[in-house]
Amino acid sequence: MKHLLEVNGIHTCFMMDGKKVRAVDGVSFHLDRGEIVGVVGESGSGKSVTMMSVLQLVGAPGFVESGTVYLDGEEKNLLEYDGNSEKMRSVRGGRIGMIFQEPMTSLNPVLTIGYQIQENIMKHLDMDRQQAKERTIEMLRMVKIPDAEQRFDYYPQQFSGGMRQRIMIAMAMSAKPDILIADEATTALDVTTQAQLLEMIRSIAKETNTAVILVTHNLGIVARFAERIYVMYSGSVVETAGTRDIFKHSEHPYTRSLLRAIPRLDDPRDRILIPIEGLPPNPALRPDYCPFYDRCEYRKPECAKRNKPELEKVGEEHYSACWLTREELRQKEIEIQNTPRKAAPQKNIGSEKVLEVKNVRKYFPVLKGIMKRKIGEVKAIEEITFDLHKGETMGIVGESGCGKTTMARCIMRVYRPEEGEIKFSGVDIAQMKDKELQPYRSRIAMIFQDPFSSLDPRQTAGSIVAESLLINKSCKTKEELNRRVDELFTLVGLDPGLKDRVPHEFSGGQRQRLGIARALSSDPDVIICDEPISALDVSIQAQIINLLEELQAKLGVSYLFIAHDLAVVKHISDRVLVMYLGRVVEIADAQQLYANPMHPYTEALLAAVPEADPDVEEGKAAVPISGEVPSILNRPQGCPFHDRCSKASERCRKEVPKLMDKGDGHMVACFLYQ
């Protein structure tokens, strides 16, 4: 049987310093009509470059060296056409649509969204301008853009991130493609928006018999949506099978290692994540033997003496690229299971409250005109109340725009709140002046989301960590300063010999360790972790989570852990605070919250989280949640969630519910429990 898309032996190279470096090393895959296929792997594994190679989008200094791409039984290899030929332009956007990771860089900001979709339709479907406009409005309705006719003339910047990604889906589907490639299309989105968009892609694909390739590093997404999976590592496919086979009977050591490194919602509280040690090989220095050998727990000396293994059949429609036999893998698995693992760090949560936040509000003025006249206020956060104990981790979750970061900045006193109390060890700092705040500045630190942009590229690693020590005059002599910097490097698992390097000479995981060392340098009582792992690969995430837990057990520091990934939050947190549109809607013990969510918004958040287990996904009941978070400029009256809640009553539309204790410290702001 002919496949809709057949890709064989793609080799893509880049010229670096006069040498040819192979980024994609002989990738083959196929796709059938109406099928959803997942492509997973760490950053740098070649997923995106493979897709760009198929569409001849690899620009200089890169080029596709060899391989074949056959589309829908055509006789001629697509790679034989020039990248700028009429044929390839008709394939790109016509036969094969692509949704990119960042919609704002994919949409032209000076053209209306209607014009951009309309042009694509006129190019590929041979319609006149009026027919194309009607088709555009139809597509905008299909992806559930409200008021599609009026919004036809809107510009990309007039939409939220989720809406822009919907527009990208409408554009990709507008020319009735046979294949849709979603390249990390939902990575930057909230968990609820991500679930809505992926459900939409799945339903559109099934209705129109379109084949979909989901390129992602999120194993939960492929467990929920994909029918088959290709696992990539170092430019090659190392395993491929049906989704259930990959998760239940994975054969390649790399796939097994990936699955061990991710936290899950059903994990026991004391589970230790097992990261994949080391980093993927640099393509310029890739060995001739198995590229995963140096990081593999299952390896045998013979693996390094043979060439790179090719995909071999190991089961029904199941292929793996590994020299070890099933029996050898099984015996090694037993050894690994019986190897004593480091026990979960035992932390001690004290009764002392290091932080008390009570009724904190923060408003921002809305200014208009040349004279910057104040015409209103943006109520970013309202009535935020919680406390944090010594040695405790409080997870903070909620969609983008709900006020998590604004709250964190108020606690750090980057912002001065309009009202409320922020107490450190009983002292209210909410309205203190800068000079009065000086003794408290060192008691709270922050770990940022992007470790690269938060580090000064001109400073050495040692001077970055030493800066806080110098400002707070923590060390009396240069020798004492150097000794303390060395201690901090060692504490976070970095070699003190790397002190003289600058940030770009470190890997992503090492840079985040550097950010943690900097945060620890002032010996703080509280560290705010603002999305500290969302920019990192699965295996590096596991390393950073384990490190944070070890440091907390050793130093007794308290964390406010802000994140989108609810499985990570459950794994690391003692209690969880759920925010929506600037208000706290639920606070509870982490295990209790996940086992018994009370607020409808919390239920919807948990239902939207894709889990890396096809059986769990199959049995999961969907909790309906529609629309997006309203603008805080146009906050709804009454309960902030009522316009998206299936359980809302008339009272919810008029009154704002207050937080109530329903026992065991489980607080919820919902009229259902009054």
C-alpha positions as CSV (number, residue, x, y, z in Angstrom):
1,M,0.0,0.0,0.0
2,K,1.3,3.5,-0.9
3,H,1.6,5.9,2.0
4,L,0.4,9.5,1.8
5,L,4.0,10.7,2.7
6,E,7.1,8.5,2.4
7,V,10.4,9.9,3.6
8,N,13.5,7.8,3.2
9,G,17.1,8.3,4.3
10,I,17.1,12.1,4.8
11,H,20.6,13.5,5.5
12,T,20.8,17.2,6.2
13,C,24.1,19.0,6.7
14,F,25.4,22.4,7.9
15,M,28.7,23.9,6.9
16,M,30.6,25.0,10.1
17,D,34.2,26.3,9.9
18,G,34.6,24.8,6.5
19,K,33.5,21.3,7.7
20,K,30.3,19.5,6.9
21,V,28.3,18.7,10.1
22,R,25.4,16.2,9.7
23,A,22.3,17.4,11.8
24,V,19.9,14.8,10.4
25,D,21.5,11.4,9.9
26,G,19.4,9.1,7.7
27,V,15.8,9.7,9.0
28,S,12.9,7.6,7.4
29,F,9.2,7.7,8.3
30,H,5.8,7.4,6.7
31,L,2.3,8.9,7.2
32,D,-1.1,7.8,6.1
33,R,-4.3,9.8,5.6
34,G,-6.2,10.8,8.7
35,E,-3.4,9.6,10.9
36,I,-1.8,11.5,13.8
37,V,1.9,10.7,14.3
38,G,4.1,12.1,17.1
39,V,7.8,12.9,16.8
40,V,9.5,13.2,20.2
41,G,13.1,13.8,21.5
42,E,15.3,16.3,23.3
43,S,16.3,19.6,21.9
44,G,18.9,19.1,19.2
45,S,17.7,15.7,18.2
46,G,16.8,16.9,14.7
47,K,13.0,16.9,14.9
48,S,12.4,20.4,13.4
49,V,15.3,20.2,10.9
50,T,13.8,16.9,9.6
51,M,10.4,18.6,9.0
52,M,12.1,21.6,7.4
53,S,14.1,19.3,5.1
54,V,10.9,17.6,3.9
55,L,9.6,21.1,2.9
56,Q,13.0,22.3,1.5
57,L,13.0,25.1,4.1
58,V,16.6,24.5,5.3
59,G,18.5,27.7,4.4
60,A,22.3,28.3,4.0
61,P,24.6,27.2,5.5
62,G,22.4,24.1,5.6
63,F,21.4,21.8,2.8
64,V,19.7,18.4,2.3
65,E,22.5,16.1,1.1
66,S,20.5,13.1,0.2
67,G,17.2,11.3,0.7
68,T,13.8,10.9,-1.0
69,V,10.4,12.4,-0.2
70,Y,7.3,11.0,-2.0
71,L,3.9,12.7,-1.6
72,D,0.7,10.8,-2.2
73,G,2.2,8.3,-4.7
74,E,3.8,10.9,-6.9
75,E,6.6,9.4,-9.1
76,K,9.1,12.2,-8.6
77,N,11.1,12.8,-5.4
78,L,10.2,16.3,-4.0
79,L,13.9,16.9,-3.1
80,E,14.7,16.9,-6.8
81,Y,12.8,20.2,-7.3
82,D,14.5,23.5,-6.5
83,G,13.4,24.9,-3.1
84,N,12.0,28.0,-4.8
85,S,10.3,26.2,-7.7
86,E,6.6,26.6,-8.4
87,K,6.1,22.9,-7.5
88,M,7.6,23.3,-4.0
89,R,5.7,26.6,-3.4
90,S,2.5,24.7,-4.2
91,V,3.4,21.9,-1.8
92,R,4.3,24.3,1.0
93,G,1.1,25.8,2.4
94,G,-1.0,23.9,-0.2
95,R,-0.4,20.1,0.1
96,I,1.5,20.4,3.4
97,G,0.6,23.1,6.0
98,M,2.8,23.9,9.0
99,I,2.1,25.5,12.3
100,F,5.2,27.0,14.0
101,Q,6.0,27.3,17.7
102,E,5.8,31.1,18.0
103,P,2.7,32.6,16.2
104,M,3.8,36.2,16.6
105,T,7.0,35.7,14.5
106,S,5.0,33.7,11.9
107,L,2.3,36.3,11.3
108,N,3.2,39.6,9.6
109,P,2.4,42.4,12.1
110,V,1.7,45.0,9.4
111,L,-1.0,43.0,7.6
112,T,-4.4,42.0,8.9
113,I,-5.0,38.4,9.7
114,G,-7.8,38.2,7.2
115,Y,-5.5,39.4,4.4
116,Q,-2.8,36.9,5.3
117,I,-5.2,33.9,5.3
118,Q,-6.9,35.2,2.2
119,E,-3.7,35.4,0.2
120,N,-2.8,31.8,1.1
121,I,-6.3,30.6,-0.2
122,M,-6.0,32.6,-3.4
123,K,-2.6,31.2,-4.1
124,H,-3.5,27.5,-3.6
125,L,-7.2,27.1,-4.2
126,D,-7.7,29.3,-7.3
127,M,-10.4,31.5,-5.8
128,D,-11.2,35.1,-6.4
129,R,-10.8,37.7,-3.5
130,Q,-14.5,37.5,-2.4
131,Q,-14.6,33.7,-2.4
132,A,-11.3,33.7,-0.5
133,K,-12.7,36.1,2.1
134,E,-15.7,33.9,2.6
135,R,-13.4,30.9,3.0
136,T,-11.3,32.8,5.5
137,I,-14.3,33.7,7.7
138,E,-15.4,30.1,7.5
139,M,-11.9,29.0,8.7
140,L,-11.9,31.6,11.5
141,R,-15.2,30.2,12.7
142,M,-14.0,26.7,12.5
143,V,-11.1,27.5,14.9
144,K,-13.6,29.2,17.1
145,I,-12.5,32.9,16.7
146,P,-15.5,34.9,18.0
147,D,-17.0,37.6,15.8
148,A,-15.1,36.3,12.8
149,E,-16.5,38.8,10.3
150,Q,-15.5,41.8,12.4
151,R,-12.1,40.3,13.3
152,F,-11.2,39.7,9.7
153,D,-9.6,43.2,9.7
154,Y,-7.8,42.9,13.0
155,Y,-4.0,42.8,13.2
156,P,-2.1,39.9,15.0
157,Q,-1.2,42.1,18.0
158,Q,-4.9,42.6,18.7
159,F,-5.2,38.9,19.7
160,S,-4.0,36.9,22.7
161,G,-1.3,34.2,22.3
162,G,-3.9,31.4,22.2
163,M,-6.0,33.2,19.6
164,R,-2.9,33.9,17.4
165,Q,-2.2,30.1,17.4
166,R,-5.8,29.5,16.4
167,I,-5.3,31.9,13.5
168,M,-2.1,29.9,12.5
169,I,-4.2,26.7,12.5
170,A,-6.8,28.4,10.3
171,M,-4.1,29.6,7.9
172,A,-2.4,26.1,7.8
173,M,-5.8,24.4,7.1
174,S,-7.2,27.1,4.8
175,A,-5.8,25.6,1.5
176,K,-7.2,22.1,2.4
177,P,-3.8,20.4,2.9
178,D,-3.3,16.7,3.0
179,I,-0.8,17.0,5.8
180,L,-0.5,19.3,8.8
181,I,2.8,19.6,10.7
182,A,2.5,21.1,14.2
183,D,6.1,22.0,15.3
184,E,5.9,22.6,19.0
185,A,2.7,24.5,18.2
186,T,1.4,24.6,21.8
187,T,4.7,24.8,23.9
188,A,4.3,28.4,24.8
189,L,0.6,28.1,25.7
190,D,-1.3,27.5,28.9
191,V,-2.4,24.0,29.7
192,T,-6.1,24.7,29.1
193,T,-5.4,26.6,25.8
194,Q,-3.1,23.8,24.7
195,A,-5.7,21.1,25.4
196,Q,-8.4,23.1,23.5
197,L,-6.1,23.7,20.4
198,L,-4.9,20.1,20.2
199,E,-8.5,18.8,20.5
200,M,-9.4,21.2,17.7
201,I,-6.5,19.9,15.5
202,R,-7.6,16.3,16.2
203,S,-11.3,16.9,15.4
204,I,-10.4,18.9,12.2
205,A,-8.0,16.2,11.1
206,K,-10.6,13.5,11.5
207,E,-13.4,15.5,9.9
208,T,-11.2,16.4,6.8
209,N,-9.1,13.2,6.7
210,T,-6.0,15.3,7.1
211,A,-2.8,13.6,8.4
212,V,-1.0,15.3,11.3
213,I,2.6,15.3,12.5
214,L,3.0,16.5,16.1
215,V,6.6,17.5,16.8
216,T,7.0,17.9,20.6
217,H,9.2,17.1,23.6
218,N,6.0,16.7,25.7
219,L,5.4,13.0,26.1
220,G,1.9,13.6,27.6
221,I,0.7,15.3,24.4
222,V,1.7,12.3,22.2
223,A,0.2,9.8,24.7
224,R,-3.1,11.7,24.4
225,F,-3.2,12.5,20.7
226,A,-0.8,10.4,18.6
227,E,-1.5,7.0,17.1
228,R,2.1,6.2,16.3
229,I,5.4,7.7,17.6
230,Y,8.9,8.2,16.2
231,V,11.5,8.8,19.0
232,M,14.5,10.8,17.7
233,Y,18.0,11.1,19.2
234,S,21.1,12.8,17.8
235,G,19.7,13.2,14.3
236,S,18.3,9.6,14.0
237,V,15.1,7.7,14.7
238,V,16.0,5.3,17.5
239,E,12.5,3.7,18.0
240,T,9.1,3.7,16.4
241,A,5.9,1.9,17.2
242,G,2.2,2.4,18.1
243,T,1.7,4.8,21.0
244,R,0.6,2.1,23.5
245,D,3.6,0.0,22.6
246,I,6.1,2.9,23.1
247,F,4.7,3.7,26.5
248,K,4.1,0.1,27.8
249,H,6.8,-1.9,26.0
250,S,9.5,0.6,25.0
251,E,12.6,-1.3,23.7
252,H,15.2,1.4,23.2
253,P,17.2,2.5,26.3
254,Y,16.7,6.2,25.4
255,T,12.9,5.9,25.3
256,R,13.0,4.1,28.7
257,S,15.2,6.8,30.1
258,L,12.9,9.6,28.9
259,L,9.9,8.0,30.5
260,R,11.8,7.6,33.9
261,A,12.8,11.3,33.9
262,I,9.2,12.8,33.8
263,P,7.0,13.4,36.8
264,R,3.4,12.2,36.6
265,L,0.2,13.1,38.3
266,D,-0.2,9.7,39.8
267,D,3.4,9.5,41.2
268,P,3.9,8.7,44.9
269,R,5.1,11.6,47.0
270,D,8.6,10.3,47.5
271,R,9.3,9.3,43.9
272,I,12.8,10.4,42.8
273,L,13.1,11.5,39.2
274,I,15.9,9.7,37.3
275,P,17.5,12.1,34.9
276,I,19.5,11.1,31.9
277,E,23.1,11.9,32.8
278,G,25.2,14.0,30.4
279,L,24.2,15.8,27.2
280,P,23.4,14.7,23.6
281,P,26.6,14.6,21.5
282,N,27.6,17.6,19.5
283,P,26.7,16.7,15.8
284,A,30.3,17.8,14.8
285,L,31.7,15.2,17.3
286,R,29.1,12.5,16.9
287,P,30.8,9.0,17.3
288,D,30.6,6.3,14.7
289,Y,29.1,3.9,17.3
290,C,25.7,4.3,19.0
291,P,25.3,8.0,19.8
292,F,23.4,7.2,23.0
293,Y,26.3,5.0,24.3
294,D,27.9,7.5,26.7
295,R,24.6,8.2,28.5
296,C,23.1,4.7,28.4
297,E,22.5,2.7,31.6
298,Y,22.1,-0.5,29.6
299,R,25.3,-0.3,27.5
300,K,27.9,-3.0,27.1
301,P,31.5,-2.6,25.9
302,E,30.6,-4.3,22.6
303,C,28.3,-1.4,21.7
304,A,31.2,1.0,21.3
305,K,33.1,-1.5,19.0
306,R,30.3,-1.7,16.4
307,N,28.9,0.9,14.0
308,K,25.7,2.9,14.8
309,P,22.8,0.4,15.0
310,E,20.0,0.7,12.4
311,L,16.3,0.2,13.0
312,E,15.4,-3.5,13.3
313,K,12.0,-5.1,13.7
314,V,11.4,-6.1,17.4
315,G,7.7,-6.7,17.3
316,E,4.5,-6.1,15.3
317,E,5.1,-2.7,13.7
318,H,7.7,-2.0,16.4
319,Y,11.3,-1.1,15.4
320,S,14.3,-0.2,17.6
321,A,17.9,0.8,16.8
322,C,19.9,-1.0,19.6
323,W,22.5,-3.8,19.5
324,L,21.3,-5.4,22.7
325,T,18.9,-8.3,22.4
326,R,15.5,-8.3,24.3
327,E,17.0,-10.8,26.8
328,E,20.0,-8.6,27.4
329,L,17.8,-5.6,27.9
330,R,15.5,-7.5,30.3
331,Q,18.5,-8.7,32.4
332,K,19.9,-5.2,32.5
333,E,16.5,-3.8,33.5
334,I,16.4,-6.1,36.5
335,E,19.9,-4.9,37.5
336,I,18.8,-1.3,37.2
337,Q,15.6,-1.9,39.2
338,N,17.7,-3.5,41.9
339,T,20.3,-0.8,42.0
340,P,19.9,1.2,45.2
341,R,18.7,4.7,44.3
342,K,19.3,7.8,46.3
343,A,16.4,8.1,48.7
344,A,14.1,11.1,48.5
345,P,15.5,14.0,50.6
346,Q,13.7,14.3,54.0
347,K,12.8,17.9,54.6
348,N,11.5,19.3,57.8
349,I,8.6,21.8,57.5
350,G,8.6,24.0,60.6
351,S,5.7,25.7,62.3
352,E,7.4,29.1,61.9
353,K,5.8,31.3,59.2
354,V,8.5,32.9,57.1
355,L,6.1,34.7,54.9
356,E,2.5,36.0,55.5
357,V,0.6,37.6,52.7
358,K,-2.8,39.2,53.6
359,N,-5.3,40.9,51.3
360,V,-2.7,42.2,48.9
361,R,-3.9,44.3,45.9
362,K,-1.9,45.7,43.0
363,Y,-3.4,48.1,40.5
364,F,-1.7,49.7,37.5
365,P,-3.0,53.0,36.0
366,V,-4.3,53.2,32.4
367,L,-3.0,56.3,30.8
368,K,-4.2,58.0,27.6
369,G,-3.1,60.9,25.4
370,I,0.0,63.1,25.1
371,M,-0.5,64.3,28.7
372,K,-0.8,60.7,29.9
373,R,-4.1,61.3,31.6
374,K,-5.2,58.5,33.9
375,I,-8.5,57.1,32.6
376,G,-8.8,53.9,34.7
377,E,-7.0,51.2,36.5
378,V,-5.9,47.6,35.8
379,K,-6.6,45.5,38.8
380,A,-3.8,43.0,38.4
381,I,-4.2,41.1,41.7
382,E,-7.0,41.4,44.4
383,E,-7.2,40.1,47.9
384,I,-4.3,37.7,47.7
385,T,-4.0,35.9,51.1
386,F,-1.7,32.9,52.0
387,D,1.2,32.0,54.3
388,L,4.4,30.0,53.8
389,H,6.2,28.0,56.5
390,K,10.0,27.4,56.9
391,G,11.2,24.6,54.6
392,E,7.8,24.4,52.7
393,T,7.2,24.6,49.0
394,M,4.1,26.4,47.8
395,G,3.2,25.6,44.2
396,I,1.4,28.5,42.4
397,V,-0.5,27.6,39.2
398,G,-2.9,29.4,36.8
399,E,-3.1,30.5,33.2
400,S,-1.0,33.3,31.8
401,G,-2.3,36.7,32.9
402,C,-3.7,35.4,36.2
403,G,-1.3,37.6,38.3
404,K,1.3,35.0,39.4
405,T,4.4,37.1,38.4
406,T,2.8,40.3,39.6
407,M,2.2,38.7,43.0
408,A,5.8,37.5,43.1
409,R,7.1,41.0,42.3
410,C,5.0,42.5,45.1
411,I,6.5,40.0,47.5
412,M,10.0,40.9,46.4
413,R,8.9,44.6,46.6
414,V,9.7,45.3,43.0
415,Y,6.2,46.7,43.1
416,R,4.6,48.4,46.1
417,P,1.1,47.0,46.6
418,E,-1.9,49.4,46.9
419,E,-3.2,47.6,50.0
420,G,-2.4,44.6,52.2
421,E,0.4,43.1,54.3
422,I,3.5,41.2,53.3
423,K,5.2,40.0,56.5
424,F,8.7,38.5,56.8
425,S,9.0,36.8,60.2
426,G,6.3,39.1,61.5
427,V,7.5,42.4,60.0
428,D,5.3,44.1,57.4
429,I,7.4,45.3,54.4
430,A,4.5,46.1,52.1
431,Q,4.7,49.9,52.4
432,M,8.4,50.3,53.4
433,K,10.6,52.8,51.7
434,D,13.7,51.6,49.8
435,K,16.1,52.4,52.6
436,E,14.0,50.6,55.2
437,L,13.8,47.5,52.8
438,Q,17.6,47.1,52.6
439,P,17.9,44.5,55.4
440,Y,15.1,42.4,53.9
441,R,16.3,42.5,50.3
442,S,18.8,39.6,50.8
443,R,16.1,37.4,52.5
444,I,14.3,36.7,49.3
445,A,15.7,35.7,46.0
446,M,14.4,34.7,42.5
447,I,15.2,32.0,40.0
448,F,14.1,33.1,36.5
449,Q,12.4,31.2,33.6
450,D,15.1,31.8,31.0
451,P,18.5,31.1,32.4
452,F,20.3,32.7,29.4
453,S,18.5,36.1,29.3
454,S,18.7,36.4,33.1
455,L,22.5,36.2,33.2
456,D,24.8,39.1,32.1
457,P,26.6,37.7,29.0
458,R,29.7,39.9,29.7
459,Q,30.2,38.7,33.3
460,T,32.0,35.5,34.2
461,A,30.1,32.8,36.1
462,G,32.1,33.5,39.2
463,S,31.4,37.3,39.2
464,I,27.7,36.6,38.7
465,V,27.5,34.4,41.8
466,A,29.8,36.8,43.8
467,E,27.8,40.0,43.0
468,S,25.2,39.5,45.8
469,L,28.0,38.6,48.3
470,L,29.7,41.9,47.4
471,I,26.5,44.0,47.6
472,N,25.6,42.5,51.0
473,K,29.2,42.7,52.2
474,S,28.9,39.0,53.3
475,C,32.7,38.3,52.9
476,K,35.4,40.3,54.6
477,T,38.4,39.2,52.4
478,K,38.9,38.2,48.8
479,E,40.0,34.7,49.9
480,E,36.7,34.3,51.9
481,L,34.7,35.5,48.8
482,N,36.5,33.0,46.5
483,R,35.9,30.2,49.0
484,R,32.2,31.1,49.3
485,V,31.8,31.2,45.5
486,D,33.5,27.8,45.3
487,E,31.1,26.4,47.9
488,L,28.1,27.7,46.0
489,F,29.3,26.2,42.8
490,T,29.8,22.8,44.5
491,L,26.4,23.0,46.2
492,V,24.6,23.3,42.9
493,G,26.7,20.6,41.2
494,L,29.0,22.9,39.1
495,D,32.8,22.5,38.9
496,P,34.4,25.6,40.6
497,G,37.0,25.4,37.8
498,L,34.3,26.9,35.5
499,K,34.2,30.2,37.3
500,D,36.0,32.1,34.6
501,R,33.7,31.0,31.8
502,V,30.9,33.3,30.5
503,P,27.2,32.2,30.3
504,H,27.2,31.2,26.6
505,E,29.9,28.6,27.3
506,F,27.5,26.7,29.6
507,S,24.6,24.3,28.6
508,G,21.0,25.2,29.4
509,G,21.0,23.0,32.6
510,Q,24.3,24.4,33.8
511,R,23.1,28.0,33.3
512,Q,20.0,27.3,35.4
513,R,22.3,25.8,38.1
514,L,24.3,29.1,37.9
515,G,21.0,31.0,38.4
516,I,20.3,28.8,41.5
517,A,23.8,29.4,42.9
518,R,23.2,33.2,42.5
519,A,19.8,33.0,44.3
520,L,21.5,31.0,47.2
521,S,24.4,33.5,47.5
522,S,22.5,35.9,49.8
523,D,21.4,33.0,52.1
524,P,17.7,33.7,51.6
525,D,14.7,32.5,53.6
526,V,12.5,32.4,50.6
527,I,13.3,31.7,46.9
528,I,10.7,32.5,44.2
529,C,11.1,30.0,41.4
530,D,9.4,31.6,38.4
531,E,8.9,28.9,35.7
532,P,12.5,27.7,36.4
533,I,12.3,24.5,34.2
534,S,9.9,25.4,31.4
535,A,12.8,26.3,29.0
536,L,14.6,23.0,29.7
537,D,14.6,19.5,28.2
538,V,12.9,16.7,30.1
539,S,16.1,15.1,31.4
540,I,17.5,18.5,32.5
541,Q,14.2,19.3,34.2
542,A,14.6,16.2,36.3
543,Q,18.1,17.2,37.4
544,I,17.0,20.7,38.4
545,I,13.9,19.4,40.3
546,N,16.1,16.9,42.2
547,L,18.6,19.7,43.0
548,L,16.0,22.0,44.3
549,E,14.6,19.3,46.6
550,E,18.1,18.4,47.9
551,L,18.9,22.1,48.6
552,Q,15.6,22.5,50.5
553,A,16.3,19.5,52.7
554,K,19.9,20.7,53.3
555,L,19.3,24.4,53.9
556,G,15.7,24.6,55.1
557,V,14.9,27.3,52.5
558,S,11.2,27.9,51.5
559,Y,10.1,28.0,47.8
560,L,7.3,29.7,46.0
561,F,7.2,27.5,42.9
562,I,5.4,29.1,39.9
563,A,4.8,26.8,36.9
564,H,2.4,25.7,34.2
565,D,3.3,22.0,34.4
566,L,0.9,20.7,37.0
567,A,2.7,17.3,37.2
568,V,5.9,19.1,38.2
569,V,4.1,21.2,40.7
570,K,2.5,18.2,42.3
571,H,5.9,16.4,42.5
572,I,7.7,19.3,44.2
573,S,5.0,21.1,46.2
574,D,3.7,20.6,49.8
575,R,0.7,22.9,49.2
576,V,-0.7,24.4,46.0
577,L,-2.3,27.8,45.4
578,V,-4.5,28.1,42.3
579,M,-5.0,31.6,40.8
580,Y,-7.5,32.9,38.3
581,L,-7.7,36.4,36.9
582,G,-5.9,38.0,39.9
583,R,-7.6,36.1,42.7
584,V,-6.8,33.0,44.7
585,V,-9.6,30.4,44.0
586,E,-8.2,27.4,45.9
587,I,-5.4,26.4,48.3
588,A,-4.8,22.9,49.6
589,D,-2.2,20.2,50.4
590,A,-0.8,19.0,47.1
591,Q,-2.0,15.4,47.4
592,Q,-5.5,16.5,48.5
593,L,-5.9,19.1,45.8
594,Y,-5.0,16.6,43.0
595,A,-7.2,13.9,44.5
596,N,-10.1,16.1,45.3
597,P,-10.2,19.4,43.5
598,M,-13.1,21.6,44.7
599,H,-13.1,24.6,42.4
600,P,-14.4,24.1,38.9
601,Y,-11.4,25.9,37.5
602,T,-9.0,23.5,39.3
603,E,-10.9,20.5,37.9
604,A,-10.6,21.9,34.4
605,L,-6.8,22.6,34.8
606,L,-6.2,19.0,36.0
607,A,-8.3,17.5,33.3
608,A,-6.4,19.5,30.7
609,V,-3.0,18.1,31.7
610,P,-1.9,15.4,29.3
611,E,-0.3,12.5,31.1
612,A,2.4,10.2,29.7
613,D,0.2,7.1,29.9
614,P,-2.2,6.2,27.1
615,D,-4.4,4.1,29.5
616,V,-4.8,7.1,31.9
617,E,-5.6,9.4,28.9
618,E,-8.2,6.9,27.5
619,G,-10.1,6.8,30.8
620,K,-9.9,10.5,31.6
621,A,-13.2,12.4,31.7
622,A,-13.1,15.8,29.9
623,V,-14.1,18.8,32.0
624,P,-15.6,21.4,29.6
625,I,-13.8,24.8,29.7
626,S,-14.4,27.2,26.8
627,G,-12.9,30.5,25.8
628,E,-9.8,32.2,27.1
629,V,-9.0,34.1,30.3
630,P,-10.8,37.5,30.0
631,S,-8.7,40.7,29.9
632,I,-8.2,42.2,33.3
633,L,-9.1,45.5,31.6
634,N,-12.6,44.1,31.2
635,R,-12.9,41.9,34.3
636,P,-16.3,40.2,34.5
637,Q,-18.6,41.1,37.4
638,G,-19.0,38.5,40.2
639,C,-16.9,35.3,40.3
640,P,-14.1,35.9,37.8
641,F,-14.6,32.3,36.4
642,H,-18.4,32.4,35.9
643,D,-18.4,33.1,32.1
644,R,-16.3,29.9,31.5
645,C,-17.9,27.7,34.2
646,S,-20.5,25.0,33.4
647,K,-21.7,25.1,37.1
648,A,-22.2,28.9,37.3
649,S,-25.4,30.2,38.9
650,E,-27.1,33.7,38.9
651,R,-25.3,34.4,42.2
652,C,-21.9,33.8,40.6
653,R,-22.6,36.5,38.0
654,K,-23.2,39.1,40.8
655,E,-21.1,38.3,43.8
656,V,-17.4,37.5,44.3
657,P,-17.0,34.4,46.5
658,K,-14.6,34.6,49.4
659,L,-12.0,31.9,50.4
660,M,-13.5,29.5,52.9
661,D,-11.8,26.7,54.9
662,K,-13.5,23.4,54.1
663,G,-11.3,21.4,56.6
664,D,-7.6,20.4,56.8
665,G,-6.6,23.8,55.5
666,H,-8.4,23.2,52.1
667,M,-9.5,26.7,51.1
668,V,-11.9,27.3,48.2
669,A,-13.6,30.4,46.8
670,C,-16.8,29.0,45.3
671,F,-20.5,29.3,46.1
672,L,-21.0,25.6,45.5
673,Y,-19.6,24.9,49.0
674,Q,-21.5,27.6,50.9
